[in-house]
Amino acid sequence: NHKKSVQHLWKTLTDNGSIYLGNYEGWYSVRDECYYSESELVDGNAPTGAEVTWVVKEPSYFFKLSDYEDKLLAFYEECPDFIAPTSRRNEVLSFVKGGLRDLSISRTSFKWGVPVPDDPDHVMYVWLDA
């Protein structure tokens, strides 16, 4: 069952300290289903051109992606052929070296989706299990 599998993944990530509860505030694009920092906006819109609105202090669970920056860079160094072609490898390296931010992985503003285990006010972003 998909729902049970995703909830198991969530519990595993929580148990190993990779998920924490915090608050998110920032620019959000409904079309992109993505938050953007001020520095990412282009002429007041998302980099994709989509409109953004300011979201103030929405509770959210976060995945500690920032904990994986050094591990990913070491892996890419040890396995240079893991990403191909070289041009794409260079893009990924540049992105990771630019600093990985923790990702908001839950929402409270809608109910469709897989419920967060032990917190019925939150549902998971669909992409977490992708």
N, C-alpha and C positions, 0 to 999 in steps of 0.2 A: 504494500500500500504506500503510495507516494507521500501522503501526509505523515504517516508514522516514520518513514525513512528520513524525511526532512527534519522532523522534530528530534529524531535521534542524532542527526548531524548537529543540530543546534545545541543539544545537551552535551555532546562531545566537545564542541568548540567552547562552550561555557565552562565545562569541567577543566579544560586545559588553560583557562584564563584568556582565551582569545576574544571573548565577548564581554562587554560591560555596558551598564545603563548610564546614559548621560542625557544631555539636552542639546538639541540642534537649533541653531538660528542661522538664517542666511537667505540667500536668493534661491528660489525654487522655480523650476520650469515644469508645469504640468505636462506639456507635450513631451518633454525629454525624460520625465520622471527622474529628475536629477537636481541636486543642489549645486550651486556654484558660489565660489568666493568672489569678493569684489574685484580682485585682480583678473579673474577669468571673464568678466563681462566685457562685451564689445558694444560700444554705444548704448549701454543700458540694457542690453539683451544678452541671452545666453550665447556662447560661441557658435551655436547652431542657428542663431537668428530668432529663436523662440523667445516669447515674452517671459519675463520672470516676475515673481511677486515676493515680497519680504515675508518670511515666516519667523515668528518670534517664539523662541523657547519651546519648541515641540519636543516632548520626551522621545527618546530613541535609543535603541540598542545599537552599539557600534562594534564592528569587527576591527581588531587591532592590526590592520594592514601594515602600519608603520613598523611593527615588530619584525616584519619579514624583509625589509629593505636590504639589510646587510646579507642575509641568507640568500636572497635572490641574486644579488650581485656576485656573491661567491660562487653560486651554482652556475651562473652564466659564464663566469671566468673558467671554471673547471670543465664545463661542457659547451665550448664555443659553437658547436654545430647544432645545439638544441633548438635555436631559432634561426630559420632560414627564410628568405635569402639574407645576406649580410646587411642589406639596407634596412630590413625589418628588425634585425638584431640591434642595429645601431639606434633605431627609433625606440625600441623597448629599453635599452640601456640608458638612453638619454632621459626617458620618462622616469625610470626608477631612480636614477641619480638625482633627479630634480626633487626628490622627497616624496615618500608615500604618506598620504593622510589616512587616518582611520575612516572607515566607511560606515555611514548610517545604514542599518540593515533591517529596521523595523519602522512601522508607521502606526499611528493611533487615529488617523483621520479617515480611515475607511476600514471595512470589515472583510472584504474579499481577500482571500489569501490563506495561508497556513497560519493558524494561531501559534503564538510564541508559547512554548511550554511554561507553565507556572505563572503566566502573565496574560490573562485574557483581554487586556486593554490593547495589546499589540498584535499585529500580524507581520509576518516576514515579507521582505521584498522577494519577489519571484526569483530574481537572479541568484540569490544566495546559494541555492542548490544546483544551479546550472553548471 
